[in-house]
């Protein structure tokens, strides 16, 4: 789908995808789907609510081949190196990403680009039309804030996949910034610089933080979620003081859950969940969610494995090592659970998938915020190391691996924090982007598990996804990424 066509998609798409709010059938049937004008959507609060729900559905609902956010989380994991996709029996899913052989026609970059800009196009309709809608001023602020937060989330995915890291080259070509609806005959824009895209993301998130108001559902943008994204963005930009500030704000009222909650399958919200995808049985995500690929019993795809090196990095006392305990079968007694290798790596039981395909997916939790705080403090030097160690201890104490602050300092402390981050957040879509932002190589040499050995230094063209051919064909102003 071309860039220009994506940005003229009618908001009726959002309505058709909506199901959380229980749309009335007669409302959905009022007009042919290709002929409903976007203006019609913004004439009542009911329709606006449904349209907003549709944007969330765009981020979660599976097509026949992908589930957007789930897919990006999984691809970021398999590129990161701690986990791998099995070499056979997985229907080819994620093997391109794992091997870093994507092309301009590969499914993943095409899907990420197309769906991200579809989300952006629909949020732009909100930004354009909410001010003249019949909502009161408070409602207008809330919907504008929510739309802009979702737009920022989409751009944060895009800029990390399709451009060099901010920490490596903020002047590099980023992605096109679209801040308003494009008409059929509008000229599609060129790529903005990386730093310009990040500035745009920050502008949207700051507006959202100031204007969203009270929103308690973790399945929609809320203030702690927006602050969590700000912490992530500032960490990626190496703005350490702001990363610390927003990590603290995001986790303020989200205490870490008890240690045993780490073994309950990561599908039911706990006290530390800040933002998540609500996965329902009618969403058609089924086998394409994160839980399906990680579960160990062949109920889903069950094709992700932990490398031997990653598995061995967990101390015996670490409760998170129990996330690798797997029973002899789904219905077997708990006492049959052992650490099991299958294929190239260890089976993983962090994500439960044994009873239903509708498994909610956490996107931000307070554990990550503690780790952002620890890292950002440590990177500010010795005068901040006490705060860094105390934040790190919160995670280590919960895991059962420490009762006192770390004796490490300097680079050794930072390395300890990054190692803890890998153990705590694997399966949640962070490792590859952590390697990129810290200017670390993607290096599998010496691994006994990986069936594809790679060693890419920071800035290697293989670490950036290619701009899809559809976009190159449709947009004369687009600059392709080197292949």
Residue pairs with C-beta under 8 A, 6 or more apart in sequence:
1 114
1 118
1 470
2 470
2 471
2 473
2 474
2 475
3 117
3 176
3 188
3 471
3 474
3 475
3 478
4 182
4 184
4 186
4 188
4 474
4 475
5 474
6 114
6 117
6 118
6 121
7 117
7 120
7 121
7 124
7 178
7 181
7 182
7 188
8 121
8 181
8 182
8 183
8 184
9 118
9 121
9 122
10 33
10 34
10 36
10 37
10 38
11 36
11 38
11 41
11 42
11 51
11 54
11 122
11 125
12 31
12 33
12 36
12 38
12 41
13 33
13 54
13 58
13 118
13 122
14 41
14 50
14 51
14 52
14 53
14 54
14 55
14 57
14 58
14 122
15 23
15 27
15 28
15 36
15 41
15 47
15 50
15 51
15 54
16 28
16 33
16 54
17 53
17 54
17 57
17 58
17 61
18 50
18 51
18 53
18 54
18 57
19 53
19 57
19 280
19 282
19 283
20 53
20 56
20 57
20 278
20 280
21 49
21 50
21 53
23 50
27 47
27 50
30 36
31 40
38 125
38 129
38 181
39 129
40 47
41 47
41 48
41 51
41 125
41 129
42 48
42 51
42 125
42 129
42 130
42 132
42 133
43 133
43 134
44 134
45 134
45 135
45 139
48 130
48 133
48 135
48 143
51 122
51 125
51 126
52 126
52 143
52 146
52 147
54 122
55 119
55 122
55 123
55 147
55 150
56 150
56 219
56 220
56 278
57 283
58 68
58 115
58 118
58 119
58 122
59 68
59 69
59 115
59 119
59 150
59 153
59 154
59 277
60 67
60 68
60 69
60 70
60 277
60 278
60 279
60 283
60 285
60 361
61 67
61 68
61 283
61 284
61 285
62 70
62 283
62 284
62 285
62 286
62 288
62 289
63 111
65 107
65 111
65 288
66 107
66 108
66 111
66 288
67 285
67 288
67 289
68 111
68 112
68 115
69 277
69 361
69 363
70 277
70 285
70 288
70 289
70 290
70 361
71 108
71 111
71 112
71 288
72 112
72 157
72 161
72 429
73 290
73 361
73 427
73 428
73 429
74 94
74 290
74 293
74 304
74 429
75 94
75 97
75 108
75 432
76 429
76 430
76 431
76 432
76 433
77 83
77 304
77 426
77 427
77 428
77 429
77 431
77 432
78 84
78 85
78 94
78 97
78 98
78 304
79 97
79 98
79 100
79 431
79 432
79 442
80 430
80 431
80 432
80 434
80 435
80 442
81 307
81 431
81 435
81 442
81 443
81 444
81 447
81 450
82 306
82 307
82 310
82 422
82 426
82 431
83 304
83 305
83 306
83 307
83 310
83 345
83 348
83 426
83 427
84 98
84 304
84 305
84 307
84 344
84 345
84 449
84 450
84 451
85 93
85 94
85 95
85 98
85 293
85 303
85 304
85 305
86 303
86 304
86 305
86 343
86 344
86 345
87 95
87 343
87 344
87 451
88 343
89 303
89 343
90 301
90 303
91 301
93 293
93 301
93 303
94 293
94 303
96 102
96 106
96 107
96 108
97 108
98 452
99 452
99 454
100 442
100 454
100 456
100 462
100 463
102 108
102 109
102 465
102 466
103 466
103 483
104 466
104 467
104 468
104 469
104 472
104 480
104 483
105 468
105 469
106 466
108 465
109 161
109 162
109 465
109 466
109 467
109 468
110 468
110 469
110 470
112 157
112 158
112 161
112 162
112 465
113 158
113 162
113 467
113 468
113 471
114 468
114 470
116 154
116 155
116 157
116 158
117 154
117 158
117 178
119 150
119 151
119 154
120 151
120 154
120 155
120 178
121 178
121 181
121 182
123 147
123 148
123 150
123 151
123 154
124 151
124 178
124 179
124 180
124 181
125 181
126 143
126 144
126 146
126 147
127 144
127 147
127 148
127 151
127 179
127 180
128 180
128 181
130 140
130 143
130 144
130 147
131 140
131 144
133 140
135 143
138 213
141 211
141 212
141 213
142 211
142 212
142 213
142 215
144 207
144 211
145 207
145 208
145 209
145 210
145 211
145 212
145 213
145 221
146 208
146 212
146 215
146 220
146 221
148 204
148 205
148 207
148 208
149 204
149 205
149 208
149 212
149 221
149 225
149 226
149 229
150 221
151 204
152 200
152 201
152 202
152 204
152 205
152 208
152 229
153 221
153 229
155 175
155 177
155 197
155 200
155 201
155 204
156 201
156 229
156 232
156 233
158 175
158 197
159 166
159 174
159 175
159 194
159 197
159 198
159 201
160 236
160 433
160 436
161 464
161 465
162 174
162 175
162 464
162 465
162 467
162 481
163 172
163 173
163 174
163 175
163 191
163 194
163 197
163 464
164 172
164 194
164 459
164 464
165 194
165 236
165 436
165 437
165 439
165 458
166 194
166 195
166 198
166 236
166 237
166 238
166 437
167 236
167 237
167 238
167 437
167 438
167 439
168 436
168 439
168 458
168 459
169 194
169 459
170 193
170 194
170 195
170 198
171 193
171 194
171 195
172 193
172 194
173 191
173 193
173 194
173 479
173 481
174 191
174 192
174 193
174 194
174 195
174 196
174 197
175 191
175 192
175 197
176 188
176 189
176 190
176 191
176 192
176 475
176 477
176 478
177 189
177 192
177 196
177 197
177 200
178 189
179 200
182 188
187 477
188 474
188 475
188 476
188 477
188 478
189 477
190 477
190 478
190 479
191 478
191 479
192 200
198 233
198 236
198 237
201 233
202 230
202 233
205 226
205 229
205 230
205 233
206 230
208 221
208 226
209 223
209 226
209 227
209 230
212 221
212 222
212 223
212 226
214 223
215 221
215 222
215 223
216 222
218 225
218 269
218 273
218 274
218 275
218 276
219 276
219 277
219 278
219 360
221 275
222 274
222 275
224 249
224 250
224 251
224 252
224 253
224 254
224 274
224 275
224 364
225 250
225 274
225 275
225 363
225 364
227 246
227 249
227 250
228 246
228 247
228 250
228 274
228 275
228 364
228 368
228 369
229 364
230 242
230 246
230 250
231 243
231 245
231 246
231 247
231 249
231 250
231 369
231 372
232 372
234 240
234 242
234 243
234 246
234 376
235 243
235 372
235 375
235 376
235 437
236 433
236 437
238 379
238 437
240 376
240 377
240 379
240 380
241 376
241 380
243 372
243 373
243 375
243 376
244 372
244 373
244 376
244 377
244 387
247 369
247 370
247 372
247 373
247 376
248 369
248 373
250 274
250 364
250 366
250 369
251 272
251 274
251 366
251 369
251 370
251 373
254 271
254 272
254 273
254 274
254 365
254 366
254 369
255 271
255 272
255 366
256 271
256 272
256 366
256 367
256 370
256 394
256 395
256 398
257 270
257 271
257 272
259 319
259 398
259 399
259 400
260 319
261 270
262 319
262 320
262 323
262 398
262 399
263 319
263 322
263 323
264 270
264 352
265 291
265 350
265 351
265 352
265 359
266 291
266 350
266 351
266 352
266 362
266 427
267 291
267 351
267 352
267 359
267 360
267 361
268 360
269 276
269 360
269 362
270 365
271 366
272 365
272 366
272 367
273 362
273 364
273 365
274 363
274 364
274 365
274 366
274 369
275 362
275 363
275 364
276 360
276 361
276 362
276 363
276 364
277 360
277 361
277 363
278 360
279 285
279 289
279 358
279 359
279 360
279 361
280 358
281 356
281 357
281 358
283 358
285 357
285 358
286 292
286 357
287 300
287 301
287 357
289 300
289 353
289 357
289 359
289 361
290 351
290 359
290 361
290 427
291 300
291 351
291 352
291 353
291 359
291 361
292 299
292 300
292 301
292 302
292 353
292 357
293 300
293 301
293 302
293 303
293 304
294 302
294 304
294 348
294 350
294 351
294 353
294 427
295 302
295 348
295 349
295 351
295 352
295 353
295 354
296 302
296 326
296 340
296 342
296 347
296 348
296 349
297 326
297 327
297 329
297 330
297 353
297 354
299 330
299 353
299 354
300 353
300 357
302 347
304 348
304 427
305 342
305 343
305 344
305 345
305 346
305 347
305 348
305 449
306 324
306 345
306 346
306 347
306 348
306 426
307 344
307 345
307 346
307 447
307 448
307 449
307 450
308 341
308 345
308 346
308 447
308 448
308 449
309 447
309 448
309 449
310 422
310 426
311 324
311 339
311 345
311 346
313 419
313 422
313 423
314 320
314 321
314 324
314 423
315 321
315 401
317 400
317 401
318 399
318 400
318 401
318 423
319 399
319 400
320 399
320 423
320 424
323 348
323 349
323 350
324 339
324 346
324 347
324 348
324 349
325 337
325 338
325 339
325 349
326 337
326 338
326 339
326 340
326 347
326 349
327 333
327 334
327 336
327 337
328 336
329 336
330 354
339 346
340 346
340 347
341 347
344 449
344 450
344 451
345 449
348 427
350 426
350 427
351 359
351 427
352 359
353 359
362 428
363 428
367 395
367 398
367 424
367 425
368 424
368 425
368 428
368 430
370 391
370 392
370 394
370 395
371 391
371 392
371 395
371 417
371 420
371 421
371 424
371 425
373 387
373 388
373 391
374 388
374 389
374 391
374 392
374 395
374 417
374 420
375 388
375 414
375 417
375 418
375 421
377 384
377 385
377 387
377 388
377 391
378 384
378 385
378 388
378 413
378 414
378 417
379 414
382 409
382 410
385 409
385 413
386 405
388 413
388 417
389 405
389 406
389 413
390 405
392 405
392 406
392 416
392 417
392 420
393 402
393 404
393 405
393 406
395 420
395 424
396 402
396 406
396 420
397 403
399 423
399 424
406 413
406 416
408 415
408 416
418 434
418 438
421 430
421 434
422 431
422 434
425 431
432 442
434 440
435 441
435 442
436 458
436 463
439 458
440 458
441 455
441 456
441 457
441 458
442 454
442 455
442 456
442 460
442 463
443 454
443 455
443 456
444 450
444 452
444 453
444 454
444 455
445 453
445 455
447 453
454 462
456 462
456 463
461 481
461 482
461 483
464 481
465 481
466 480
466 481
466 483
467 478
467 479
467 480
467 481
471 478
472 478
472 480
